Amino acid sequence: MTSNDEVVLGMSAAFSGPSRGLGNELYRGIVACLDQVNDEGGVGGKRIALRALDDAYQPDQCVANTTRLMLEDDVFALFSYVGTPTVARVLPLLQALQDRHTYLFFPFTGAQPQREPPYGEFAFNLRPSYRAETAGLVDNLLDIGCERIAVFYQDDDYGRSGSAGVREALRRRGEQLAGEASYVRGHPFLLTTSPQVETVKTADPDAVICVGSYAACAAFLRDAVDAGLRVPIANLSFVGSENLLKLISTERDNYEKYTNLLVHSQVVPSYEDESIPAVSEYRTLLQRHDPQPPRHLDTEGYEPFPYSFASLEGFLNAKLMVEILRRLGSDPSREKLEQTVFTMQDFDIGIGERVSFSPDRRQGLLRVYYTVVEGGRFVPLTDWPARLGAPA
């Protein structure tokens, strides 16, 4: 929806339930950016409004929310949705209503459905794919001698997409998956994953790649280490790194033994590195505006982090969306939106990697980063052999 004084973006995300940290952190980064833009007069004299709805990471609710955002609220674009199972269910709706020219911008998922036919033309991605993340993890683990790699994954579109990425990366290197175990979406941290740990241990892995959300993956990390599985355990960016670390460090006094072989891939740089212009801007605006989770949606009282990878990603999403709206001019229309995005060539978003889009490229960023835990926080991983060593 656009009016004389505002452009409305629609967001459906997890603001409640076991994955609520993802939606709330992403939202805070977005709002930090939009608040500053609006304080400076908006774009073309219009404020940018964000209409956020809670789907609790449940596909049916996400479809209901999207129907409302498109048909009742008539939002200008869909923006920063969270999760593969939710996004996968929304894409057919965008295809069915394609005459409305409503696109999904920068979802918080690296899965393939919104990157390839028949639905790729209805979405634009900023973050790299799960295939890139899993390939990078596999290659680095193999390079330090971890030849037997197992997976622990969420039994849905997201987990299967990531697991398939691990298999494909192993196949390219002449290896195969050593073992696997899965869990049902929504698995809480306090529920044991001992059956899955025993299944993985039976495979005698040198490393485990987890494709899930933070509650279940933190539970697996806890139970695996308690069961004596002393191998590198890796997670993808979607996991919610800070929330996973908070769960482990809150429950276990000696949490370092659970994190000294933990490695996470990320799709944005470290939020600690203020030498990066966009990171410095993000930290400044997050402090200045202090955006809070939408309390009318987060009924469980989520406590945000000072900084997080998810809120930085939300900030970058919003920063790029603002540039697109600027290029649309004072009279933005959905019909002009796609071609306007394609004018984005080598745009400097402020992280050292430039963003480009075209009809054949609907993903803006390609670089994957890696982090480990030191001093109770995630820091860049610069030396894989020194940190993770060779398998015993």
C-alpha positions, -999 to +999 in steps of 0.1 A: +000+000+000+011+035-008-005+068+001+005+104+000+024+100+032+036+064+036+047+031+019+037+000+038+059-032+039+043-065+052+063-089+074+052-124+087+077-139+111+081-159+143+074-135+172+062-162+195+071-199+201+105-216+203+119-196+173+107-162+184+142-149+188+147-149+150+117-127+142+123-104+170+159-098+163+153-094+126+125-069+133+147-048+156+174-044+129+148-034+104+132-008+127+165+008+136+171+016+100+135+026+091+132+049+122+163+068+111+151+071+076+117+083+087+132+108+112+150+123+082+118+127+062+113+093+047+118+085+010+103+109-015+084+126+013+068+093+024+074+074+056+081+037+054+058+017+076+063-020+087+032-040+093+044-071+112+023-102+119+032-133+140+032-167+124+051-186+152+071-203+124+040-222+113+032-224+076-006-223+078-005-191+099+020-176+075-003-182+045-032-166+065-010-136+073+002-132+037-034-133+024-043-106+049-013-085+040-018-087+003-056-087+000-068-067+030-039-044+039-027-041+002+010-038+013+035-025-012+058-055-008+063-085+014+095-081+034+119-102+056+098-133+062+114-159+084+119-195+076+118-220+048+086-239+057+067-207+059+081-191+027+077-223+007+040-222+014+036-186+005+053-188-029+024-205-047+002-177-034+024-151-050+023-170-082-014-173-082-018-135-075+011-125-098-010-099-115-008-078-083+030-075-087+036-083-050+071-095-045+088-110-014+120-092-005+149-106+014+134-135+033+155-149+062+161-183+046+187-197+022+166-224+007+161-230-030+124-226-037+125-188-039+157-190-059+147-212-088+116-220-110+088-220-108+088-195-079+121-176-082+106-148-102+084-137-073+112-131-048+145-113-043+171-126-019+199-107-002+215-135+018+235-164+003+219-198-001+221-228+022+239-246-005+267-220-002+267-223+035+267-261+036+293-263+008+316-240+027+313-259+060+318-293+042+349-281+023+365-266+054+357-296+076+371-320+049+402-298+046+411-303+083+406-341+080+369-345+091+360-371+065+330-386+082+303-359+084+268-365+098+238-342+099+212-334+125+183-317+107+148-303+111+123-326+094+108-301+070+116-281+039+144-262+057+161-292+072+158-313+040+172-284+019+202-280+042+208-318+044+206-321+006+232-293+004+255-313+027+251-344+006+258-326-026+289-309-012+302-342+000+295-359-033+315-332-052+345-341-029+340-379-034+325-385+000+292-395+013+271-387+044+282-407+074+249-406+092+218-386+100+191-379+125+161-355+125+137-338+148+102-323+145+100-286+140+092-268+173+114-291+194+120-272+227+154-268+244+143-286+276+133-318+257+161-343+252+176-352+219+193-382+233+178-406+207+191-385+179+225-382+195+228-420+199+219-424+162+246-399+152+272-414+175+266-448+159+278-434+126+312-425+143+313-390+128+343-367+126+320-337+126+282-329+126+264-302+106+231-291+122+203-277+100+177-264+125+166-237+148+183-226+180+162-245+206+166-279+191+202-273+180+212-261+215+196-292+229+215-314+205+248-297+213+242-302+251+232-338+248+260-346+223+287-332+245+272-348+276+272-382+257+309-378+249+307-368+213+338-346+210+338-335+174+332-301+156+295-293+156+284-267+130+253-247+125+239-226+097+232-189+100+194-195+104+200-211+138+201-178+157+236-179+171+231-156+202+199-174+213+217-208+210+246-195+231+223-180+257+205-213+262+237-233+266+254-207+289+223-203+310+219-241+317+256-251+319+281-234+342+311-248+323+296-238+289+330-235+273+332-273+270+301-272+249+313-244+226+350-249+221+343-271+190+312-252+179+313-233+145+286-213+129+284-201+093+270-166+089+258-145+059+267-111+073+300-100+088+307-097+125+287-070+143+318-065+165+338-051+136+332-013+136+357-008+109+330-020+085+309+011+076+275-006+077+283-023+110+293+010+125+261+025+112+240-004+125+255-002+160+250+036+162+213+034+151+205+004+172+217+023+202+201+056+192+166+042+185+167+012+208+139-007+189+120-031+210+102-063+199+066-057+190+051-064+224+016-069+210+030-099+191+056-112+215+034-122+244+062-143+259+084-114+268+114-118+246+146-101+259+167-088+230+204-088+226+225-056+223+236-068+189+230-100+169+237-114+134+199-115+128+194-079+137+223-069+115+208-088+086+175-071+092+193-037+092+210-046+058+177-058+044+160-025+053+190-004+041+187-021+006+149-018+006+152+019+013+176+023-017+151+005-040+123+028-028+145+058-034+151+047-070+113+043-075+109+080-070+081+101-055+053+080-071+063+044-064+043+016-080+044-022-077+044-024-115+078-006-117+093-025-088+110-054-105+127-033-132+138-009-105+155-037-086+174-046-118+190-012-119+209-022-087+244-029-101+275-030-078+256-010-051+278-004-021+258-015+010+287-009+033+301-043+040+328-046+014+307-068-009+287-049-035+251-059-044+238-066-079+205-079-093+194-088-128+168-111-144+193-139-141+205-130-106+179-125-078+204-129-049+224-099-039+252-113-017+275-143-021+300-143+007+298-167+037+315-160+070+325-184+098+324-178+136+334-195+168+328-187+205+354-169+225+348-151+258+311-157+256+306-142+222+309-152+185+340-140+168+354-146+133+371-180+127+404-173+110+423-206+114+403-238+111+431-263+119+443-243+149+408-239+164+391-272+154+421-294+149+422-329+133+397-356+143+409-379+171 
